[in-house]
Amino acid sequence: MPPLDWVSFLGSWKLAPGWLAASVLLASSYIALRLRGRKRSTVPPWRTVSFVLGCAVLWICVSSGIGRYAMAVFWMHMVVHLLLIMVVPVLLVLGHPVTVVIEALPVRRQSRARLLVASRPVGVLTHPVSGLVVYTMVIIGTHLTGFMDQMATHAWLMPAEQILYVAAGYLFFLPLLGEEPIRPDPGYLLRLVLFLIAMVPDTVVGIVLLQATTDPFPVMERQRQSWAPPALTDIHTAGGLMWAVGDGLMMFAAVGLMIAVVTSPSRRARMTGPWLDQVRSTVIATEVGADPTRPLDPDSDEAYAAYNRMLERLSDDGRDPKVES
């Protein structure tokens, strides 16, 4: 390949017919289903744009100079990883494809479809912890093992890796950013915590690569282009990208989620999740002498007065008797 510069980068596009067909099929199927259920659809137009944009970014990622130079320069390979496991899945998840599929079905079959996606097997697959485990295993398994050298000698592993990254990213972001009718529905506070935890594998991989003193991928080194940067410089640059950009993208997604929660009363009501919300409502109902089983608005004036009385009582109980005397 020619040396990497702006001219060669912008002029090195390829058709990538397999990825183009997959992207077009995904986008066209989504649009067809969205149009079929448009009369009863709850998916706003901006989510449709998000999903289609995700399909477009997927194809651009592998067909542009980013994908062409991914095996020639390791830091460019890291760019591909970040796009496929973070940017593309986030755009797809925000499109709410599960909801689009369900709402395109006949009304008599929608309830059965909702039961299916809320079933226990699907719930295990889409559980936030499952997504975090898969995300961690993919990030660490493809960077801190001999996987890269295997991919350098087996061409079929490249598309397999790309599919794996998109799938792992989708499973991770689905229960955190999506509001689909799936069984796990964690509170937004827990979602933010999981975003912070997910920064750990990105940070670990980044630091390990930044501190490398020998090339961890000797097979790829033997295929290095003569114009490419020195192996360790390339590895260190890739590690810096994984650490800084990976954590930055994760934080960006968390901040976006937090803004969505703050600007939506319905989301704020689900901040702590159903279990903690039930505990909170029960405590407040006890304070006001209400029936704990009846619904009580935690943000009502009555609830605020009960909360203040509870704080005053706790403050009185915590005073030092010697000071009082």
Buried (B, 14 or more C-beta within 10 A) or exposed (E): BEEBEEEBBEEBEEEBEEBBEBBEEBBEBBBEBBEBBEEEBEBEEEBBEBBBBBBBBBBBBBBBBBBBBBBBBBBBBBBBBBBBBBBBBBBBBBBBBBBBBBBBBEEEEBEEBBEEBBEEEBBEBBBBEBBBBBBBEBBBEBBBEEBBBEBBEEEEBBBEBBEBBBBBBBBBBBBBBBBBBBBBBBBBBBBBBBBEBBBBBBBBBBBBBBEBEEBBBEBBBEEBBEEBBEBBEBBBBBBBBBBEBBBBBBEEBBEEBBEEBEEEEEBEBBBBBEEEBEEBBBBBBEBBEBEEEEEBEBEEEBBEEBBEEBEEEEEEEEEEEEEEE
